[in-house]
Amino acid sequence: LKPEFKVYSNQVVSNAKALASRLQQREIAVVSKGTDTHIVLMDLRSIGITGKIADSLVSEVNITANTNTVPFDPESPFVTSGIRIGTPAATTRGFGEPECKDITNWICDICDDIENPDVVNEVRAKVEELCSRFPVYK
């Protein structure tokens, strides 16, 4: 019931909208063409990889996502064609729209070049640097 929660909640949604918008700019489909909530569901059929692969890739660089089915998903629930990303934890850390756009670019970079370990290493270093600027505990 505190005013700070309203500010936080609005930032959570703004961060998710920034993430969804940047994904679409990078030509990764977003289910429902955006979001009005704290979650973005990526439809990876648009770039030809599975949710299982994308989840593994983002996990390698310390970004948390979940495999998720998408409408009319041809993959099994254990593989999926999508991943789901939420913004509450990032917002709690202090990330704003610029940081969420950076994270989105990094996700796109590794999904666009899944066989390149150099991209994975570069993205992991960027994620670690970002997280060092926004520590969980001060």
Secondary structure by P-SEA (a helix, b strand, c coil): ccaaaaaaaaaaaaaaaaaaaaaaaaccccccccccccbbbbccccccccaaaaaaaaaaacbbbbbbbccccccccccccbbbbbcaaaaaacccaaaaaaaaaaaaaaaaccccaaaaaaaaaaaaaaaaaccccc
